[in-house]
Amino acid sequence: MTADTERQGPSTTDTLTRTEAARVSAARGSRFRRWLRRRPVRRAMVLTHRWTSLVLGLFLVIETTSGAILLYRAEYFRATHAELYQHTDGPAPISLSQARDLVRQAHPDFTPAWVSNDQGIIAVGDPTFTYIYAVDPGTGHLNGYANINDGFMGLMANIHDCALTCPTDAGYVAWMATPILGQTLGGILLVVLGLLMVLLAITGLITWWPGFRRFSHGFRVRLHRGRFARDYDLHNVIGLVAVPFVLMWGVTGAAFELPAVENAWLAITGGTSVDANRYTFTPDPAAANAADIGLDQAVSTALQRHPGDIRYVSLPNEDSAYYGVSISGSYAPYNARAFFGGDVFVYVDAQDAAQASVVDGGNAEPLANTFYEKVFEPAHFGWLVNGWWRIIWVVLGLTPLALMITGLSTWLFRAGTKRRRRAKA
């Protein structure tokens, strides 16, 4: 090409070549998208998403639906046991230790193992975490006695938390507690369901992805295009909205039974493995024969180490020679756990108040660890928000039920279409 030609700009031949190149590039892009849709990996994702949903979907729906109900377990108990929560506001309310002593005096056969502040009353509980006496802190009157694990909510808790393996809750099934590989059969089922939720969130997001050019199509719902189009779009949109919650519930739910899941998540998000002994405390052997410091002194020591509201205190016993004090910090503003609230734990030696240990995920830990302990894990139960905001958790907790209905509808429609085609052939 001469210098004059260069000054005149590109030739017609060059222009045509570039246009053709653009067309070829577009065709290649189209072929690439079609190739991507037919890729074995994507096909495997679709099949994995479909068949895991069909095989274990019913168990998953039972797990998530019972969890949605349990979001209001504390409110339900307070409403159905209103007589326990009658209290008098006095200028000098009795202390936790005085409430414990009143229960001991009135019922010598009852062994107090923990005390708790809940909605104006003091609860004194037994070692099995099943029975309580409610004490009015203004008068010292014993309001009554109750089983906190029975009834409908006890059954829901046994299904959701234990897979029917908690012997003190309603609905206990002995064979579900059969030991297998260091876990119970119910515990393994909960791990599988948790990991299944993670798998469904990932595969569902991949199969939903419509591409950048058609990204907005992934959020539409075609209401007037027939049953299949409507349910297919609803399945995609509902699943997409629920993905963050489904992922959170899956990871934390599996981690409750299998701590390796939590460590794996922390490794992925930039955190460090959790110390397996972080919630243990070894008292000072030199003070083994000293007198017990008392519940009031233990509470005072805990508040000096970490200011806040006392929610729950476990008492020393033959297995643990220390007080376990649970304090509500800035990440636990709502007493949504009823008797066992709090997000900071302080362990105090029963014989030496100078020996104390504070366990708080917000202190000297990587951001990923703090986020998991203070936000990610409490979000599983809706503890971060009040009862009104927890309605969002209820709605999203019922999304697996909606996904099962819409997914089953589209699957049956496709199966019927295939049968009709075969019949015509």
Residue pairs with C-beta under 8 A, 6 or more apart in sequence:
5 11
10 18
33 211
36 42
42 206
42 207
45 203
45 206
45 207
46 203
46 207
48 199
48 203
49 199
49 200
49 203
49 204
49 207
50 407
50 411
52 196
52 199
52 200
53 60
53 200
53 403
53 404
53 407
54 408
54 411
56 192
56 193
56 196
57 400
57 404
57 407
58 404
59 189
59 193
60 193
60 196
60 197
60 200
60 400
61 400
61 401
61 404
62 159
63 159
63 160
63 190
63 193
63 253
64 249
64 397
64 398
64 399
64 400
64 401
65 397
65 398
65 400
65 401
66 156
66 159
66 160
67 160
67 249
67 397
68 393
68 394
68 397
68 398
69 153
69 156
70 153
70 156
70 157
70 160
70 381
71 381
71 382
71 390
71 393
71 394
71 397
72 387
72 390
72 394
73 153
73 156
73 157
73 338
74 335
74 336
74 337
74 338
75 387
76 153
77 148
77 153
77 338
78 85
78 119
78 338
80 151
81 144
81 146
83 143
83 144
84 121
84 134
84 143
84 144
84 146
85 118
85 119
85 120
85 121
85 134
85 143
86 121
86 136
86 143
87 120
87 121
87 136
87 137
87 138
87 143
88 136
88 138
88 139
89 120
89 138
90 137
90 138
90 139
93 137
93 138
94 102
94 122
94 135
94 137
94 138
94 140
95 295
95 296
96 115
96 117
96 122
96 295
96 296
96 299
96 310
96 313
97 115
97 294
97 295
97 296
98 140
99 115
99 122
99 124
99 135
99 137
99 140
100 112
100 115
100 124
100 295
100 315
102 135
102 140
102 142
103 110
103 112
103 124
103 133
103 135
103 142
104 110
104 112
106 133
106 142
107 133
110 126
110 131
110 133
111 126
111 127
112 124
112 125
112 126
112 315
113 125
113 126
113 127
113 129
113 314
113 315
113 317
114 124
114 125
114 129
114 312
114 313
114 314
114 315
115 122
115 123
115 124
115 125
115 295
115 312
115 313
115 315
116 122
116 123
116 125
116 311
116 312
116 313
116 339
116 340
117 123
117 309
117 310
117 311
117 312
118 335
118 338
118 339
118 341
119 335
120 137
121 134
121 135
121 136
121 137
121 143
122 134
122 135
122 137
123 132
123 133
123 134
123 135
123 339
124 132
124 133
124 135
125 131
125 132
125 148
125 339
126 132
127 317
128 168
129 148
129 149
129 168
130 147
130 148
130 149
130 168
131 145
131 146
131 147
131 148
132 145
132 146
132 148
132 339
133 142
133 144
133 145
134 142
134 143
134 144
134 145
134 146
135 141
135 142
135 143
136 142
136 143
147 154
148 154
148 338
148 339
149 157
149 158
149 166
149 168
149 169
149 170
150 169
150 170
151 170
152 170
154 169
154 170
154 171
155 169
155 170
155 171
157 166
157 169
158 164
158 165
158 166
158 169
158 170
158 171
158 172
159 171
162 169
162 186
163 176
163 184
163 185
163 186
163 187
163 189
163 190
164 171
164 172
164 173
164 176
164 186
165 172
165 173
165 176
165 177
165 184
165 185
165 186
165 187
166 172
167 177
175 185
176 184
176 185
176 186
176 189
177 184
177 185
177 186
178 184
178 185
180 188
181 188
183 191
183 257
183 258
187 257
188 257
190 253
190 254
190 256
190 257
191 254
191 257
191 258
191 261
193 253
193 254
194 249
194 250
194 251
194 252
194 253
194 254
194 255
194 256
194 257
194 261
195 250
195 254
195 261
196 250
197 246
197 247
197 249
197 250
197 253
198 247
198 250
198 251
198 254
199 250
200 246
200 250
201 243
201 246
201 247
201 250
202 247
204 239
204 240
204 243
205 240
205 243
208 218
208 236
208 239
208 240
209 218
210 217
210 218
218 236
218 237
218 240
219 237
219 240
220 233
220 237
221 230
221 233
221 234
221 237
222 229
222 230
222 233
223 230
227 409
227 413
228 409
228 410
228 413
228 414
231 406
231 409
231 410
231 413
232 406
232 410
234 402
234 406
235 403
235 406
235 407
235 410
238 399
238 402
238 403
238 406
239 246
239 399
239 403
241 396
241 399
242 396
242 399
242 400
242 403
245 393
245 396
245 397
245 399
246 399
246 400
248 376
248 379
248 380
249 380
249 397
251 261
251 262
251 265
251 376
252 262
252 376
252 377
252 379
252 380
253 380
254 261
255 261
255 262
255 265
255 377
259 274
259 276
262 274
262 372
263 273
263 274
265 271
265 372
266 272
266 273
266 274
266 366
266 368
266 369
266 372
267 273
269 368
269 371
269 372
270 366
270 367
270 368
271 365
271 366
271 367
271 368
271 369
271 372
272 365
272 366
272 369
274 369
278 359
279 345
279 359
281 320
281 322
281 324
281 347
281 349
281 357
283 321
283 322
283 349
283 350
283 351
283 352
283 355
284 349
284 351
284 352
284 355
286 352
287 349
287 351
287 352
287 355
288 321
288 351
289 351
290 351
290 352
291 351
292 316
292 350
292 351
293 301
293 348
293 349
293 350
293 351
293 352
293 353
295 313
295 315
295 323
297 353
298 313
298 323
298 325
298 348
298 350
298 353
299 310
299 313
299 323
299 325
301 346
301 348
301 353
301 356
302 310
302 323
302 325
302 327
302 346
302 348
302 356
303 310
303 327
305 346
305 356
305 358
306 327
306 329
306 344
306 346
306 358
306 360
307 327
308 327
308 328
308 329
308 342
308 344
309 327
309 328
310 325
310 326
310 327
310 328
310 342
311 326
311 327
311 328
311 332
311 335
311 337
311 340
311 341
311 342
312 325
312 326
312 339
312 340
312 341
312 342
313 323
313 324
313 325
313 326
314 320
314 323
314 324
315 323
316 322
316 323
316 350
321 349
321 350
321 351
322 347
322 348
322 349
322 350
323 347
323 348
323 350
324 345
324 346
324 347
325 345
325 346
325 347
325 348
326 340
326 341
326 342
326 344
326 345
327 342
327 343
327 344
327 345
327 346
328 335
328 341
328 342
328 343
328 344
329 342
329 343
329 344
329 360
329 362
331 343
331 362
331 374
331 375
331 378
331 384
332 341
332 342
332 343
332 378
332 383
334 383
334 384
334 385
334 386
335 341
336 381
336 382
336 383
336 386
336 387
336 390
337 381
337 383
341 383
343 360
343 361
343 373
343 374
343 378
344 358
344 359
344 360
345 358
345 359
345 360
346 356
346 357
346 358
346 359
347 356
347 357
347 359
348 355
348 356
349 355
349 356
361 369
361 370
361 372
361 373
361 374
362 370
362 373
362 374
365 373
375 384
378 384
382 389
382 390
382 393
385 392
385 393
